[in-house]
């Protein structure tokens, strides 16, 4: 699983967007795809035609790529059901400044240290593609 995450991370880093992985059936492309966040909101009878996982830095871009894939695969609707985030990299930068502070009698060294941490996360969005009956 770690190798898969690393591969996806590298792919996303070089492409500056998101990536999707789909498994399921494919039908003629559709132009209008409904989107749902709760299975109980779906009023029409449907069958699950496939599952998709989207990976990226920004959830909005991931959702957009999932919707593009839904139209391409012929889905009538998308049910977004889970989102999570995995920390993939953490970098720390420490800066130390040394300055001389003169007083009447002596010179003292003043040392200031600051540390910043940058965490990078891989966001994941899971969904099902639905075909109305």
C-alpha positions in Angstrom: 0.0 0.0 0.0 2.9 2.4 0.8 4.4 1.8 -2.7 1.0 2.6 -4.3 0.8 5.8 -2.3 4.3 6.8 -3.2 3.6 6.2 -6.9 0.4 8.2 -6.8 2.2 11.0 -4.9 5.0 11.2 -7.4 2.5 11.3 -10.3 0.5 14.0 -8.7 3.6 16.1 -7.8 4.8 16.1 -11.4 1.4 16.8 -12.9 0.2 19.4 -10.3 -3.3 17.9 -10.4 -5.2 14.9 -9.2 -5.4 11.4 -10.3 -8.2 8.8 -10.3 -8.4 5.0 -10.4 -11.6 3.4 -11.6 -12.9 -0.1 -11.6 -16.2 -1.1 -13.1 -18.4 -1.0 -16.2 -18.3 1.6 -19.0 -21.2 2.8 -21.0 -21.8 5.5 -23.6 -20.6 8.9 -22.3 -23.1 11.1 -20.5 -23.2 14.9 -20.3 -25.3 15.4 -17.2 -24.2 13.6 -14.0 -26.0 14.0 -10.7 -23.9 14.2 -7.5 -24.9 12.9 -4.1 -23.3 12.9 -0.7 -25.9 10.7 1.0 -27.3 7.4 -0.4 -30.7 8.3 1.1 -31.0 11.4 -1.1 -31.1 9.2 -4.3 -34.7 9.1 -5.4 -34.3 7.0 -8.6 -33.7 3.2 -8.8 -30.0 2.6 -9.7 -27.3 0.0 -9.9 -23.7 0.6 -8.9 -21.7 0.5 -12.1 -18.2 1.0 -10.6 -16.0 2.5 -7.9 -13.5 5.2 -8.1 -10.8 6.7 -5.9 -9.4 10.1 -6.5 -6.1 11.3 -5.1 -4.6 14.8 -5.0 -3.7 17.9 -3.0 -7.0 19.7 -3.4 -10.4 18.1 -2.8 -12.1 20.4 -5.3 -9.7 19.2 -8.1 -10.2 15.6 -7.1 -14.0 16.0 -7.3 -13.7 17.7 -10.7 -11.6 14.8 -12.0 -14.1 12.2 -10.6 -17.0 14.0 -12.3 -15.1 14.1 -15.7 -14.4 10.4 -15.4 -18.1 9.8 -14.5 -19.2 11.5 -17.8 -16.6 9.6 -19.8 -17.6 6.2 -18.3 -21.3 6.9 -18.8 -22.5 7.3 -15.2 -25.8 8.9 -14.5 -24.8 9.9 -10.9 -21.9 9.9 -8.5 -22.2 9.1 -4.8 -19.3 10.6 -2.9 -19.0 8.7 0.3 -15.7 9.1 2.0 -12.7 11.4 2.2 -9.5 11.2 4.1 -6.0 12.5 4.1 -2.7 10.8 4.6 0.5 12.6 5.6 3.1 11.7 3.0 6.0 14.0 3.8 7.0 16.3 6.6 9.9 18.7 6.4 11.4 20.9 9.0 13.6 24.0 8.6 15.5 25.5 11.4 17.0 28.9 11.2 19.5 30.2 13.7 20.5 33.9 13.8 23.5 35.1 15.8 23.9 38.8 16.5 26.1 40.9 18.7 24.4 43.1 21.3 26.7 45.8 22.7 26.2 47.1 26.2 28.3 49.7 28.0 30.6 47.1 29.5 30.6 44.2 27.0 29.4 42.7 23.9 26.9 39.8 24.2 25.9 37.3 21.6 22.2 36.9 21.0 21.1 33.6 19.5 17.6 33.3 18.0 16.3 30.0 16.6 13.1 29.5 14.7 11.7 26.2 13.3 9.0 25.8 10.6 7.4 22.5 9.7 5.7 21.8 6.4 3.5 18.8 6.2 2.3 17.5 2.8 -0.8 15.4 2.6 -2.3 13.2 0.0 -6.1 13.7 0.0 -8.3 10.9 -1.1 -12.0 10.9 -2.2 -13.9 7.7 -2.7 -17.1 7.4 -4.8 -19.4 5.1 -6.6 -20.7 5.6 -10.2 -24.4 4.9 -10.5 -26.5 4.0 -13.5 -30.2 4.6 -13.3 -32.5 1.7 -14.1 
